[in-house]
Amino acid sequence: MSGHSKWATIKRKKAVTDQKRGSLFTKLVKEITIAAKMGGGDPSGNPRLRLAIDTARDNSMPMENIQRAVKKGTGELEGVTWDEITYEGYGPAGIALIIETATDNRNRTVADIRHIMSRNNGSLGESGSVAWMFQRKGLVDVPRSAASEDQLMELLLDAGLEDLGSEDENYITVISDFKDLERVKTALDGAGIAYENAKIDLVPENYIELEAEDARKVIKLIDAFESNDDVQSVYTNMELSESAMSSLNE
């Protein structure tokens, strides 16, 4: 299984732009609230909540907002009840899509997902139609200026390291089982190695390589999903050809 791709590099660059969207805090608040509801409000005993809070801090969310979201999740403050629903389907050129949502209105959300699909050459599939193509992994981006691949291998083998992604010229992606993500972060913190974008991601076992024209269509579809407040995450098995990568970087 390849745990990294040229598309991952584009995603990282897109994330910088996505952070400017007003919807980012909304998505982070939902994740914190859901995590607190499911596993309690103490981050030390709730890995999902701890990761959500770390992500919110990394994106400069005020601590007051974080604490309010936690209290809504634990019931200390009144809040909306969010349902987590995952949709699966296909996009342009037959690429697989998994769309994770958190919603207070299932009918609205499924209507929105269908509408976005139909306008962007996509189609919804049955539950399980593409999920088998993906594995849930822990991913952490380490700047190449912070550590070498050899250093990371030596440090993280006992912490659950499975692979190192090296497609990006500026970052090394540390790949582990999602259950080992906290162990990896703890090891990096203990060694004083800086890292970014620690997250749990769905990684495809195999990729479909696209040229620039089809890649742009898929990115347009993903952008449409990510602009919807109910959508938390979008995963795809798209890979970019060398020419597509060059074209999209222009």
Backbone as CSV, one residue per row, in Angstrom:
resi,resn,N_x,N_y,N_z,CA_x,CA_y,CA_z,C_x,C_y,C_z
1,MET,0.836,-1.201,0.000,0.000,0.000,0.000,0.866,1.244,0.000
2,SER,0.532,2.173,-0.878,1.214,3.467,-0.868,0.499,4.389,0.099
3,GLY,1.225,4.943,1.034,0.593,5.789,2.031,0.729,7.270,1.740
4,HIS,1.127,7.607,0.556,1.330,9.010,0.217,1.175,9.167,-1.289
5,SER,1.004,10.400,-1.751,0.814,10.629,-3.180,1.057,12.093,-3.517
6,LYS,1.153,12.359,-4.801,1.291,13.750,-5.239,0.035,14.543,-4.905
7,TRP,-1.114,13.879,-4.898,-2.356,14.538,-4.506,-2.277,15.023,-3.067
8,ALA,-1.579,14.277,-2.203,-1.423,14.700,-0.808,-0.703,16.039,-0.728
9,THR,0.236,16.259,-1.635,0.955,17.534,-1.657,0.012,18.677,-2.027
10,ILE,-0.840,18.441,-3.040,-1.824,19.444,-3.431,-2.795,19.700,-2.279
11,LYS,-3.221,18.649,-1.587,-4.141,18.798,-0.464,-3.546,19.690,0.617
12,ARG,-2.259,19.515,0.883,-1.615,20.328,1.921,-1.638,21.804,1.528
13,LYS,-1.377,22.086,0.261,-1.405,23.472,-0.201,-2.828,24.029,-0.174
14,LYS,-3.805,23.186,-0.526,-5.199,23.614,-0.486,-5.617,23.955,0.934
15,ALA,-5.097,23.203,1.896,-5.495,23.407,3.288,-5.175,24.812,3.759
16,VAL,-4.090,25.380,3.264,-3.721,26.744,3.642,-4.810,27.711,3.216
17,THR,-5.352,27.499,2.013,-6.442,28.343,1.526,-7.730,28.043,2.266
18,ASP,-8.003,26.757,2.501,-9.239,26.368,3.160,-9.351,26.958,4.561
19,GLN,-8.224,27.182,5.220,-8.250,27.729,6.569,-8.853,29.123,6.599
20,LYS,-8.867,29.785,5.458,-9.408,31.137,5.394,-10.931,31.131,5.295
21,ARG,-11.499,29.965,5.031,-12.942,29.886,4.893,-13.618,30.014,6.251
22,GLY,-14.760,30.713,6.270,-15.477,30.883,7.518,-16.009,29.578,8.077
23,SER,-16.134,28.563,7.202,-16.711,27.299,7.643,-15.731,26.446,8.432
24,LEU,-14.451,26.783,8.430,-13.466,25.925,9.085,-13.759,25.764,10.564
25,PHE,-13.994,26.866,11.280,-14.273,26.786,12.706,-15.557,25.989,12.969
26,THR,-16.532,26.125,12.085,-17.774,25.372,12.238,-17.499,23.877,12.224
27,LYS,-16.670,23.434,11.302,-16.331,22.013,11.206,-15.546,21.553,12.431
28,LEU,-14.622,22.388,12.895,-13.831,22.027,14.067,-14.691,21.951,15.321
29,VAL,-15.615,22.883,15.475,-16.520,22.876,16.630,-17.364,21.604,16.626
30,LYS,-17.849,21.222,15.451,-18.645,19.989,15.358,-17.832,18.786,15.817
31,GLU,-16.599,18.684,15.342,-15.768,17.532,15.678,-15.477,17.498,17.179
32,ILE,-15.189,18.642,17.776,-14.934,18.689,19.221,-16.184,18.273,19.993
33,THR,-17.336,18.788,19.587,-18.597,18.487,20.271,-18.930,17.002,20.185
34,ILE,-18.777,16.443,18.985,-19.073,15.018,18.789,-18.106,14.158,19.604
35,ALA,-16.823,14.512,19.566,-15.819,13.739,20.296,-16.091,13.762,21.794
36,ALA,-16.464,14.928,22.326,-16.752,15.049,23.751,-17.999,14.258,24.132
37,LYS,-18.988,14.261,23.253,-20.218,13.511,23.521,-19.943,12.017,23.548
38,MET,-19.108,11.542,22.647,-18.855,10.108,22.523,-17.904,9.578,23.594
39,GLY,-16.881,10.379,23.939,-15.840,9.855,24.816,-15.595,10.639,26.083
40,GLY,-16.432,11.661,26.357,-16.243,12.456,27.558,-15.398,13.690,27.310
41,GLY,-15.436,14.614,28.247,-14.809,15.916,28.056,-13.374,16.029,28.502
42,ASP,-12.765,14.931,28.954,-11.371,14.965,29.397,-10.465,14.510,28.257
43,PRO,-9.685,15.404,27.658,-8.832,15.035,26.519,-7.811,13.950,26.850
44,SER,-7.374,13.870,28.120,-6.360,12.886,28.477,-6.886,11.463,28.358
45,GLY,-8.193,11.297,28.444,-8.779,9.971,28.321,-9.608,9.790,27.072
46,ASN,-9.535,10.761,26.172,-10.344,10.735,24.958,-9.467,11.159,23.770
47,PRO,-8.808,10.194,23.123,-7.871,10.526,22.034,-8.497,11.326,20.908
48,ARG,-9.745,11.008,20.560,-10.394,11.752,19.476,-10.567,13.216,19.865
49,LEU,-10.963,13.458,21.101,-11.124,14.841,21.559,-9.781,15.546,21.615
50,ARG,-8.766,14.856,22.099,-7.433,15.458,22.182,-6.943,15.879,20.799
51,LEU,-7.143,15.017,19.805,-6.725,15.346,18.445,-7.535,16.516,17.891
52,ALA,-8.833,16.535,18.181,-9.687,17.626,17.696,-9.271,18.962,18.308
53,ILE,-8.964,18.956,19.592,-8.531,20.187,20.268,-7.182,20.642,19.727
54,ASP,-6.264,19.707,19.535,-4.947,20.061,18.972,-5.111,20.694,17.593
55,THR,-6.000,20.114,16.778,-6.234,20.658,15.428,-6.826,22.057,15.515
56,ALA,-7.751,22.254,16.438,-8.363,23.576,16.605,-7.323,24.604,17.036
57,ARG,-6.453,24.210,17.956,-5.392,25.123,18.393,-4.448,25.457,17.244
58,ASP,-4.111,24.431,16.451,-3.217,24.658,15.309,-3.817,25.647,14.312
59,ASN,-5.147,25.729,14.304,-5.828,26.651,13.395,-6.303,27.921,14.101
60,SER,-5.685,28.188,15.259,-5.891,29.454,15.991,-7.310,29.654,16.492
61,MET,-8.001,28.582,16.797,-9.319,28.732,17.402,-9.152,29.183,18.853
62,PRO,-9.878,30.212,19.282,-9.781,30.686,20.666,-10.154,29.579,21.659
63,MET,-9.449,29.526,22.795,-9.707,28.504,23.801,-11.143,28.586,24.313
64,GLU,-11.700,29.780,24.368,-13.089,29.942,24.819,-14.035,29.149,23.916
65,ASN,-13.807,29.205,22.608,-14.640,28.465,21.657,-14.485,26.957,21.845
66,ILE,-13.242,26.531,22.088,-12.974,25.103,22.291,-13.695,24.603,23.532
67,GLN,-13.574,25.344,24.631,-14.198,24.924,25.885,-15.718,24.902,25.767
68,ARG,-16.279,25.858,25.037,-17.730,25.883,24.848,-18.191,24.663,24.054
69,ALA,-17.421,24.296,23.026,-17.774,23.129,22.215,-17.711,21.847,23.042
70,VAL,-16.705,21.749,23.924,-16.590,20.579,24.789,-17.805,20.489,25.709
71,LYS,-18.186,21.599,26.297,-19.311,21.603,27.230,-20.628,21.275,26.532
72,LYS,-20.758,21.678,25.269,-21.956,21.299,24.515,-21.983,19.794,24.277
73,GLY,-20.800,19.227,24.056,-20.730,17.792,23.841,-21.056,16.994,25.094
74,THR,-20.614,17.492,26.247,-20.850,16.776,27.502,-22.223,17.084,28.101
75,GLY,-22.932,18.039,27.515,-24.260,18.377,28.012,-24.283,19.469,29.042
76,GLU,-23.127,20.035,29.373,-23.081,21.134,30.347,-23.705,22.405,29.787
77,LEU,-23.648,22.549,28.461,-24.332,23.640,27.775,-25.276,23.044,26.734
78,GLU,-26.364,23.738,26.481,-27.308,23.269,25.464,-26.678,23.394,24.080
79,GLY,-26.887,22.405,23.256,-26.308,22.450,21.915,-27.057,21.557,20.950
80,VAL,-26.652,21.614,19.708,-27.266,20.822,18.645,-26.772,19.380,18.736
81,THR,-27.627,18.428,18.402,-27.230,17.029,18.310,-26.813,16.726,16.879
82,TRP,-25.563,16.306,16.717,-25.036,16.036,15.381,-25.039,14.540,15.094
83,ASP,-25.537,14.174,13.919,-25.463,12.794,13.454,-24.315,12.681,12.452
84,GLU,-23.474,11.656,12.643,-22.390,11.402,11.703,-22.866,10.417,10.629
85,ILE,-22.788,10.832,9.381,-23.237,9.995,8.256,-22.144,9.997,7.196
86,THR,-21.814,8.831,6.694,-20.793,8.698,5.658,-21.449,8.294,4.337
87,TYR,-21.094,8.992,3.289,-21.582,8.687,1.942,-20.423,8.189,1.089
88,GLU,-20.731,7.302,0.163,-19.726,6.760,-0.746,-20.207,6.925,-2.182
89,GLY,-19.262,7.059,-3.098,-19.649,7.205,-4.486,-18.454,7.322,-5.401
90,TYR,-18.757,7.788,-6.606,-17.736,7.888,-7.650,-17.766,9.279,-8.265
91,GLY,-16.584,9.758,-8.616,-16.467,11.052,-9.252,-16.007,10.928,-10.682
92,PRO,-15.607,12.030,-11.316,-15.105,12.002,-12.687,-13.971,10.989,-12.845
93,ALA,-13.919,10.351,-14.003,-12.880,9.367,-14.341,-12.928,8.130,-13.453
94,GLY,-14.051,7.926,-12.751,-14.224,6.716,-11.961,-13.516,6.693,-10.632
95,ILE,-13.025,7.852,-10.162,-12.336,7.856,-8.867,-13.344,7.599,-7.740
96,ALA,-12.867,6.972,-6.661,-13.714,6.679,-5.513,-13.753,7.869,-4.567
97,LEU,-14.905,8.050,-3.915,-15.085,9.149,-2.971,-15.735,8.647,-1.695
98,ILE,-15.224,9.100,-0.571,-15.882,8.915,0.723,-16.094,10.296,1.327
99,ILE,-17.339,10.594,1.676,-17.686,11.908,2.208,-18.239,11.729,3.614
100,GLU,-17.520,12.241,4.605,-17.962,12.148,5.998,-18.667,13.446,6.382
101,THR,-19.866,13.312,6.958,-20.654,14.485,7.313,-21.062,14.441,8.778
102,ALA,-21.400,15.613,9.305,-22.003,15.751,10.631,-23.166,16.714,10.463
103,THR,-24.375,16.253,10.734,-25.552,17.039,10.382,-26.629,16.993,11.456
104,ASP,-27.445,18.038,11.482,-28.637,18.054,12.328,-29.895,17.870,11.493
105,ASN,-29.707,17.593,10.183,-30.852,17.397,9.286,-30.431,16.447,8.166
106,ARG,-30.720,15.163,8.352,-30.282,14.144,7.395,-30.849,14.390,5.997
107,ASN,-32.113,14.795,5.911,-32.737,14.996,4.606,-32.044,16.115,3.825
108,ARG,-31.727,17.201,4.524,-31.022,18.308,3.868,-29.657,17.856,3.368
109,THR,-28.946,17.124,4.206,-27.582,16.740,3.856,-27.541,15.796,2.665
110,VAL,-28.391,14.765,2.665,-28.361,13.832,1.532,-28.793,14.530,0.250
111,ALA,-29.723,15.480,0.355,-30.130,16.238,-0.831,-28.965,17.079,-1.351
112,ASP,-28.225,17.701,-0.442,-27.067,18.507,-0.837,-25.988,17.640,-1.486
113,ILE,-25.723,16.474,-0.888,-24.696,15.590,-1.441,-25.082,15.139,-2.845
114,ARG,-26.328,14.747,-3.034,-26.793,14.328,-4.365,-26.684,15.469,-5.368
115,HIS,-27.041,16.669,-4.931,-26.996,17.830,-5.827,-25.562,18.120,-6.258
116,ILE,-24.644,18.109,-5.302,-23.234,18.362,-5.623,-22.710,17.298,-6.582
117,MET,-23.050,16.047,-6.323,-22.625,14.959,-7.201,-23.149,15.164,-8.624
118,SER,-24.452,15.432,-8.742,-25.068,15.519,-10.069,-24.525,16.688,-10.887
119,ARG,-24.132,17.748,-10.218,-23.597,18.927,-10.924,-22.120,18.777,-11.292
120,ASN,-21.478,17.738,-10.776,-20.032,17.606,-10.980,-19.635,16.213,-11.482
121,ASN,-20.511,15.603,-12.266,-20.207,14.321,-12.911,-19.882,13.215,-11.921
122,GLY,-20.581,13.216,-10.788,-20.397,12.172,-9.800,-21.682,11.415,-9.561
123,SER,-21.598,10.326,-8.809,-22.785,9.544,-8.486,-22.602,8.880,-7.134
124,LEU,-23.690,8.829,-6.348,-23.659,8.169,-5.058,-23.684,6.658,-5.249
125,GLY,-23.004,5.952,-4.353,-23.020,4.504,-4.372,-23.630,3.959,-3.099
126,GLU,-23.774,2.644,-3.041,-24.294,1.993,-1.849,-23.238,2.016,-0.736
127,SER,-23.684,1.865,0.496,-22.763,1.773,1.619,-21.831,0.574,1.421
128,GLY,-20.540,0.801,1.534,-19.566,-0.256,1.341,-19.045,-0.384,-0.075
129,SER,-19.586,0.435,-0.979,-19.202,0.298,-2.388,-17.758,0.686,-2.654
130,VAL,-17.212,1.629,-1.878,-15.813,2.020,-2.071,-14.999,1.985,-0.783
131,ALA,-15.667,1.834,0.364,-14.944,1.868,1.649,-13.861,0.800,1.727
132,TRP,-14.074,-0.333,1.058,-13.108,-1.426,1.100,-11.780,-1.042,0.463
133,MET,-11.758,0.037,-0.320,-10.535,0.464,-0.985,-9.616,1.275,-0.070
134,PHE,-10.079,1.642,1.120,-9.351,2.558,1.990,-9.028,1.905,3.334
135,GLN,-7.945,2.385,3.946,-7.595,2.002,5.311,-7.415,3.273,6.139
136,ARG,-7.869,3.209,7.387,-7.751,4.379,8.260,-6.349,4.413,8.868
137,LYS,-5.639,5.518,8.647,-4.255,5.645,9.083,-4.042,6.942,9.868
138,GLY,-3.002,6.940,10.692,-2.542,8.163,11.330,-1.450,8.777,10.473
139,LEU,-1.554,10.068,10.193,-0.580,10.758,9.359,-0.053,11.991,10.091
140,VAL,1.244,12.187,10.022,1.880,13.366,10.619,2.921,13.887,9.633
141,ASP,2.877,15.172,9.352,3.854,15.793,8.451,5.010,16.375,9.268
142,VAL,6.213,15.920,8.967,7.416,16.414,9.646,8.250,17.209,8.638
143,PRO,8.520,18.485,8.896,9.370,19.255,7.978,10.740,18.590,7.828
144,ARG,11.236,18.577,6.620,12.541,17.952,6.381,13.651,18.673,7.137
145,SER,13.405,19.931,7.478,14.397,20.672,8.250,14.447,20.216,9.707
146,ALA,13.417,19.470,10.146,13.335,19.060,11.550,13.954,17.699,11.804
147,ALA,13.941,16.814,10.794,14.473,15.459,10.987,14.662,14.787,9.637
148,SER,15.585,13.839,9.599,15.806,13.045,8.384,14.953,11.786,8.440
149,GLU,14.837,11.096,7.314,14.094,9.845,7.288,14.740,8.813,8.209
150,ASP,16.054,8.753,8.227,16.750,7.798,9.099,16.455,8.087,10.571
151,GLN,16.451,9.369,10.944,16.152,9.725,12.330,14.731,9.314,12.710
152,LEU,13.801,9.551,11.802,12.412,9.202,12.087,12.219,7.694,12.177
153,MET,12.898,6.966,11.301,12.800,5.506,11.348,13.285,4.990,12.699
154,GLU,14.421,5.484,13.133,15.005,5.016,14.393,14.127,5.376,15.583
155,LEU,13.579,6.589,15.548,12.789,7.079,16.676,11.414,6.421,16.766
156,LEU,10.788,6.162,15.616,9.362,5.841,15.613,9.010,4.384,15.371
157,LEU,9.997,3.552,15.116,9.686,2.140,14.857,8.923,1.511,16.016
158,ASP,9.296,1.847,17.234,8.620,1.275,18.405,7.322,2.006,18.743
159,ALA,7.054,3.106,18.042,5.835,3.876,18.306,4.728,3.554,17.313
160,GLY,4.993,2.620,16.404,3.950,2.218,15.466,4.155,2.685,14.035
161,LEU,5.346,3.189,13.715,5.615,3.627,12.347,5.413,2.476,11.354
162,GLU,4.667,2.756,10.273,4.459,1.765,9.220,5.194,2.128,7.934
163,ASP,5.266,3.426,7.641,5.865,3.853,6.385,6.194,5.336,6.488
164,LEU,7.057,5.794,5.583,7.363,7.222,5.466,7.033,7.654,4.050
165,GLY,6.200,8.678,3.926,5.899,9.251,2.623,6.920,10.321,2.293
166,SER,7.368,10.330,1.059,8.451,11.261,0.710,8.212,11.997,-0.602
167,GLU,6.932,12.103,-1.025,6.625,12.785,-2.290,6.877,14.293,-2.211
168,ASP,6.668,14.873,-1.033,6.766,16.322,-0.879,8.209,16.717,-0.606
169,GLU,8.680,17.744,-1.309,10.077,18.163,-1.130,10.311,18.860,0.194
170,ASN,9.241,19.306,0.845,9.394,20.035,2.100,9.038,19.225,3.340
171,TYR,8.315,18.121,3.169,7.827,17.353,4.307,8.068,15.859,4.117
172,ILE,8.204,15.160,5.242,8.158,13.705,5.295,6.867,13.346,6.017
173,THR,6.059,12.483,5.433,4.818,12.082,6.070,5.019,10.780,6.825
174,VAL,4.792,10.821,8.129,4.879,9.644,8.981,3.526,8.944,8.959
175,ILE,3.530,7.652,8.621,2.293,6.896,8.465,2.264,5.778,9.501
176,SER,1.162,5.697,10.241,1.001,4.664,11.265,-0.434,4.165,11.242
177,ASP,-0.714,3.097,11.964,-2.095,2.728,12.225,-2.733,3.885,12.991
178,PHE,-4.014,4.134,12.732,-4.653,5.285,13.382,-4.624,5.169,14.902
179,LYS,-4.620,3.945,15.415,-4.592,3.760,16.865,-3.245,4.164,17.464
180,ASP,-2.203,4.247,16.629,-0.866,4.578,17.117,-0.507,6.054,16.925
181,LEU,-1.449,6.852,16.441,-1.142,8.257,16.160,-0.662,8.991,17.408
182,GLU,-1.307,8.771,18.541,-0.905,9.466,19.771,0.493,9.037,20.210
183,ARG,0.828,7.758,20.021,2.174,7.283,20.373,3.222,7.968,19.495
184,VAL,2.910,8.131,18.220,3.835,8.811,17.307,4.027,10.264,17.728
185,LYS,2.940,10.950,18.021,3.030,12.341,18.447,3.833,12.477,19.737
186,THR,3.591,11.571,20.682,4.311,11.615,21.953,5.809,11.421,21.737
187,ALA,6.177,10.489,20.842,7.593,10.243,20.557,8.242,11.461,19.906
188,LEU,7.529,12.093,18.984,8.064,13.287,18.326,8.211,14.430,19.331
189,ASP,7.208,14.611,20.185,7.278,15.652,21.214,8.463,15.402,22.146
190,GLY,8.638,14.145,22.543,9.723,13.815,23.454,11.098,14.063,22.872
191,ALA,11.204,13.926,21.546,12.483,14.146,20.873,12.661,15.599,20.434
192,GLY,11.643,16.417,20.682,11.726,17.827,20.292,11.677,18.054,18.797
193,ILE,11.019,17.149,18.072,10.923,17.264,16.621,9.595,17.923,16.249
194,ALA,9.675,19.023,15.538,8.477,19.756,15.133,7.695,18.953,14.102
195,TYR,6.375,19.084,14.135,5.527,18.420,13.139,4.258,19.234,12.923
196,GLU,3.541,18.906,11.849,2.318,19.615,11.493,1.273,18.604,11.031
197,ASN,0.019,19.043,11.016,-1.064,18.291,10.374,-1.200,16.865,10.887
198,ALA,-1.082,16.657,12.179,-1.342,15.327,12.726,-2.841,15.043,12.584
199,LYS,-3.166,13.930,11.944,-4.579,13.651,11.680,-4.790,12.171,11.413
200,ILE,-6.046,11.770,11.497,-6.464,10.441,11.078,-7.106,10.581,9.708
201,ASP,-6.637,9.787,8.773,-7.045,9.939,7.383,-7.413,8.573,6.815
202,LEU,-8.244,8.585,5.784,-8.518,7.360,5.035,-7.586,7.326,3.834
203,VAL,-6.734,6.326,3.786,-5.707,6.221,2.746,-6.072,5.077,1.804
204,PRO,-6.115,5.325,0.494,-6.468,4.250,-0.447,-5.351,3.235,-0.604
205,GLU,-5.731,1.980,-0.829,-4.735,0.946,-1.069,-4.111,1.107,-2.452
206,ASN,-4.908,1.590,-3.391,-4.422,1.819,-4.751,-4.996,3.127,-5.274
207,TYR,-4.244,3.758,-6.166,-4.645,5.048,-6.714,-4.993,4.943,-8.198
208,ILE,-5.867,5.863,-8.646,-6.143,6.027,-10.069,-5.444,7.308,-10.525
209,GLU,-4.527,7.177,-11.456,-3.761,8.340,-11.920,-4.549,9.126,-12.948
210,LEU,-4.640,10.431,-12.739,-5.400,11.309,-13.622,-4.502,12.354,-14.262
211,GLU,-4.877,12.738,-15.478,-4.238,13.874,-16.129,-4.939,15.153,-15.676
212,ALA,-4.394,16.287,-16.077,-4.821,17.575,-15.528,-6.313,17.852,-15.722
213,GLU,-6.861,17.548,-16.902,-8.263,17.884,-17.173,-9.206,17.170,-16.205
214,ASP,-9.008,15.866,-16.032,-9.859,15.118,-15.104,-9.564,15.500,-13.654
215,ALA,-8.296,15.750,-13.347,-7.933,16.130,-11.979,-8.631,17.430,-11.578
216,ARG,-8.703,18.373,-12.492,-9.385,19.640,-12.189,-10.869,19.404,-11.893
217,LYS,-11.491,18.485,-12.626,-12.902,18.180,-12.384,-13.093,17.581,-10.997
218,VAL,-12.189,16.688,-10.611,-12.296,16.065,-9.292,-12.073,17.104,-8.192
219,ILE,-11.083,17.963,-8.371,-10.809,18.998,-7.370,-11.987,19.959,-7.244
220,LYS,-12.627,20.268,-8.357,-13.825,21.119,-8.315,-14.925,20.447,-7.503
221,LEU,-15.094,19.140,-7.700,-16.088,18.387,-6.943,-15.744,18.386,-5.453
222,ILE,-14.494,18.131,-5.122,-14.071,18.118,-3.714,-14.265,19.499,-3.085
223,ASP,-13.932,20.554,-3.827,-14.134,21.910,-3.313,-15.608,22.176,-2.997
224,ALA,-16.489,21.672,-3.874,-17.925,21.862,-3.656,-18.370,21.158,-2.379
225,PHE,-17.873,19.953,-2.152,-18.191,19.247,-0.910,-17.657,20.005,0.302
226,GLU,-16.397,20.425,0.232,-15.765,21.055,1.385,-16.343,22.427,1.691
227,SER,-17.055,23.019,0.741,-17.715,24.304,0.977,-19.056,24.127,1.691
228,ASN,-19.513,22.880,1.789,-20.773,22.586,2.470,-20.515,22.410,3.958
229,ASP,-21.250,23.122,4.796,-21.009,23.093,6.238,-21.242,21.723,6.868
230,ASP,-22.045,20.872,6.229,-22.310,19.550,6.796,-21.173,18.566,6.535
231,VAL,-20.326,18.862,5.568,-19.247,17.940,5.192,-18.031,18.190,6.067
232,GLN,-17.564,17.133,6.732,-16.395,17.223,7.600,-15.112,16.849,6.862
233,SER,-15.150,15.788,6.065,-13.947,15.314,5.377,-14.330,14.652,4.055
234,VAL,-13.416,14.746,3.084,-13.599,14.073,1.796,-12.323,13.309,1.465
235,TYR,-12.477,12.051,1.068,-11.333,11.205,0.734,-11.499,10.666,-0.680
236,THR,-10.379,10.529,-1.384,-10.418,10.022,-2.745,-9.178,9.192,-3.023
237,ASN,-9.268,8.353,-4.041,-8.097,7.575,-4.474,-7.463,8.173,-5.719
238,MET,-7.656,9.469,-5.916,-7.044,10.161,-7.048,-5.545,10.293,-6.848
239,GLU,-4.804,10.050,-7.899,-3.381,10.336,-7.976,-3.163,11.241,-9.178
240,LEU,-2.093,12.011,-9.165,-1.811,12.950,-10.249,-0.618,12.481,-11.064
241,SER,-0.758,12.553,-12.378,0.387,12.279,-13.234,1.391,13.414,-13.078
242,GLU,2.612,13.188,-13.556,3.641,14.237,-13.472,3.191,15.487,-14.211
243,SER,2.576,15.309,-15.376,2.136,16.478,-16.152,0.994,17.194,-15.450
244,ALA,0.081,16.438,-14.790,-1.016,17.047,-14.068,-0.488,17.841,-12.873
245,MET,0.489,17.268,-12.182,1.087,17.946,-11.040,1.706,19.272,-11.472
246,SER,2.417,19.260,-12.578,3.053,20.484,-13.078,2.004,21.509,-13.473
247,SER,0.943,21.048,-14.138,-0.100,21.950,-14.593,-0.842,22.586,-13.431
248,LEU,-1.154,21.801,-12.396,-1.892,22.317,-11.260,-1.065,23.232,-10.382
249,ASN,0.249,23.099,-10.461,1.148,23.958,-9.681,1.424,25.293,-10.356
250,GLU,1.012,25.426,-11.616,1.287,26.661,-12.358,0.456,27.811,-11.823
